Amino acid sequence: MLAFLNRWRMARFEARHPFPEADWQVARGRVPLLGVLPDDPAGRLGRRAWYFLHHKRISLHPALREEGIEFDTAGYLALAGQACLLTLGWRDRDHLDAFANVHEILVLPEAFHRRVEEMDEFGVMHEYDDQRAGETSHQGPVVVAYPDLMASGGLDGFNVLIHELSHKLDMGNSLDADGYPPLPGDMDPRQWYRVFMAVWEDLQARLERGDITPIDDYAATHPGECFAVNCEYFFTSPHTLVAAYPELYTLLTQYFRQEPAGWFGPRA
């Protein structure tokens, strides 16, 4: 019955708001990450993105509009498509529930600074200014910097929207991003902990030795960032993640119900 109601709701929505197929194809042409998807999942993603745009607020800072920056329909679809890519493998109901705490995406003109306090292993509190490309909180907006948003969408392991919305998924069972999102019933929480802990410990060991890390070392700053950074690689550079941490890649295919490495074909 619930599945029927979801289909009825979507059919009613599309009757009132016809899906702009031409604009979606323009969006896919602009964003390599969307263009690499096979046509069938890309079609489903486009319709979810269209629904997302009508139920979430996408806000541009007034300073951007003063500079003449605005998104056309394809631009908004490109933004929403990257956001909805995270839950493309999930049922409609699960997708909607996962993003129930997403109310607004706010685009700022530049990266912004936050005063951060952190206690080290010796109990000493340190304060510093942290420059951020994005941030979010449990019920707060997803905030992203325009330059980093424009730099997203490639196939290089970086995507500020995927990063920040991964935090939203992570916060589905707590107020903070701790690297432990709500898991489906067929996944073992002990396996999740074991696999992520192995990645975390490997990153810490490499940094202590002064070695280069196989993924962005920002993943080593906090368990929540470890999850978000690996989500970026999972979707935008999956072969990098397969080569670095194959067990984690497999775990994320189970969680997201998607196989991004298959979109890219064999690694050159």
Secondary structure, DSSP 4 states (H G I P E B T S, - for coil): -HHHHHHHHHHHHHHHS---HHHHHHHHHH-HHHHTS-HHHHHHHHHHHHHHHHHSEEEE-HHHHHTT----HHHHHHHHHHHHGGGTTS-HHHHHHHTTT--EEEEESS-EEEEEEEE-TTS-EEEEEEEESEE--SSS-EEEEHHHHHH-SSSSS--HHHHHHHHHHHGGGSSS--S-----TTS-HHHHHHHHHHHHHHHHHHHHHTPPPSS-GGGGS-HHHHHHHHHHHHHH-HHHHHHH-HHHHHHHHHHHT--THHHH-S--
